[in-house]
Amino acid sequence: SKMIILVVMTVGVVRRRGQHECFSSGLDGNIFSWPMPKVKIPTDLTPIKFCNPQKLKHPKILVGPRAVDPWTEDILGRRFIGHTDAVWNLDIQGNELLSTSSDGSVKLWNVGSAEVKASHDNDEFGIPISAQFTAEHGRVVCGWTNDKLSVIDIETGF
């Protein structure tokens, strides 16, 4: 039996093409997408009776008023590989994912392919601690450890 410990730093949820996805990042520099199944909220909210899972023929994890299959690696969606240290922040807009990391970089990702579209760092400003898409298409605002803010134009120099 294999034990998996997941330390999640940030989580973002997006609905694309009628499907929900959750994005998580962690201390190891990884970003993952997780498909989220449609959940029907039951109208019967009877309290759960706790039981010994070892006595069940098919063990389930009890969540709220329903049972969920235990986590396995095959439910994992895409893995976004490119950061070398902790990922602090995620933001999602359309088919683009934005991430900041203690490796000093801000990365723009294609959500569908999990590939880096652009990467930016700024030694003068330090390490990026947050970044968000702006209402103006093609621009991102970033907060840095040296108490600086910057607006980055993705299309001309990101």
C-alpha positions in Angstrom: 0.0 0.0 0.0 1.3 3.4 -1.0 0.7 6.5 1.1 0.3 9.8 -0.7 0.6 13.1 1.1 -0.8 16.1 -0.8 0.1 19.6 0.4 -2.1 22.0 -1.5 -1.1 25.7 -1.6 -3.7 27.1 -3.9 -6.8 25.8 -5.6 -8.8 27.3 -8.6 -12.0 26.0 -10.2 -13.0 26.6 -13.7 -15.8 25.4 -16.0 -14.6 24.8 -19.5 -16.7 23.3 -22.3 -19.4 22.2 -19.9 -16.9 20.4 -17.6 -15.6 21.5 -14.3 -11.9 21.3 -13.5 -10.1 22.1 -10.3 -6.4 23.2 -10.4 -4.1 22.8 -7.4 -0.5 23.7 -6.8 2.0 22.7 -4.1 5.3 23.1 -2.4 6.9 20.7 -4.9 6.4 23.1 -7.9 3.7 20.9 -9.5 0.4 22.1 -10.8 -2.4 19.5 -11.4 -5.8 19.6 -13.0 -8.5 17.5 -11.5 -11.7 16.6 -13.3 -14.7 17.3 -11.1 -17.6 14.9 -11.5 -21.1 16.3 -11.5 -22.6 16.0 -8.1 -26.3 15.8 -7.4 -27.2 17.3 -4.1 -29.6 14.8 -2.4 -32.7 16.2 -0.8 -32.5 13.6 2.0 -29.9 15.0 4.4 -30.2 12.1 6.9 -27.1 12.0 9.2 -24.5 9.5 8.2 -24.2 6.4 10.4 -20.5 5.8 11.0 -19.3 2.2 10.5 -16.1 0.3 10.4 -14.9 0.4 6.7 -13.1 -2.9 7.1 -16.5 -4.6 7.5 -17.8 -3.2 4.1 -17.5 -5.4 1.0 -16.7 -2.3 -1.1 -15.2 0.4 1.1 -16.2 4.0 0.3 -15.2 7.3 1.8 -18.3 8.9 3.4 -18.7 12.5 2.3 -21.8 14.3 3.5 -24.8 12.3 2.7 -23.2 10.1 0.0 -20.3 7.7 -0.5 -17.4 8.5 -2.8 -14.8 6.1 -4.2 -11.4 6.3 -2.6 -8.8 8.5 -4.4 -6.6 6.8 -6.9 -4.0 8.3 -9.3 -6.0 7.5 -12.4 -8.5 10.4 -11.6 -5.6 12.9 -12.0 -6.0 15.1 -15.0 -3.0 17.0 -16.5 0.2 17.8 -14.8 1.8 21.2 -15.5 5.6 20.8 -15.4 7.8 23.9 -15.4 8.3 25.4 -11.9 11.2 24.2 -9.8 9.9 25.4 -6.4 6.7 26.1 -4.5 3.8 27.5 -6.5 2.1 30.3 -4.5 -0.7 31.5 -6.7 -3.0 30.4 -9.6 -5.4 32.4 -11.7 -7.5 31.2 -14.6 -9.0 33.0 -17.5 -10.5 31.1 -20.5 -8.0 28.6 -21.7 -5.1 30.2 -19.9 -3.7 29.5 -16.4 -1.3 31.9 -14.6 1.0 30.8 -11.8 3.6 32.4 -9.6 6.4 30.5 -7.9 9.2 30.9 -5.4 11.5 29.9 -8.2 11.1 33.5 -9.2 8.9 33.1 -12.3 5.4 33.9 -13.4 4.2 31.4 -16.0 1.4 31.5 -18.5 0.0 28.1 -19.4 -2.3 26.7 -22.0 -4.9 24.8 -20.0 -5.7 22.3 -22.7 -2.1 21.2 -23.4 -0.5 21.9 -20.0 2.3 23.6 -21.9 4.1 26.9 -20.9 3.1 29.7 -23.3 5.3 32.3 -21.7 7.5 32.8 -18.6 8.6 36.0 -16.9 10.9 36.9 -14.0 12.2 40.2 -12.6 15.4 40.2 -10.5 14.8 43.8 -9.6 11.4 43.2 -8.1 12.3 39.9 -6.3 10.0 36.8 -6.3 6.4 37.0 -7.5 3.9 36.2 -4.8 0.7 36.8 -6.7 -0.6 37.4 -10.2 -4.0 38.0 -11.7 -5.4 38.5 -15.2 -6.8 42.0 -15.6 -10.0 43.0 -17.3 -7.9 44.4 -20.2 -7.1 41.4 -22.4 -3.4 40.5 -22.6 -2.3 42.1 -19.3 -1.4 40.6 -16.0 -0.8 42.4 -12.7 1.9 40.9 -10.4 2.8 41.4 -6.8 6.5 40.9 -5.8 8.4 40.3 -2.6 10.1 43.8 -2.8 6.7 45.5 -2.2 6.4 46.2 -6.0 3.5 45.8 -8.4 3.9 45.4 -12.1 1.7 45.2 -15.1 3.0 42.8 -17.7 1.8 42.7 -21.3 1.6 39.1 -22.2 1.6 39.6 -25.9 4.7 41.9 -26.3 7.1 40.9 -23.6 5.9 38.3 -21.1 
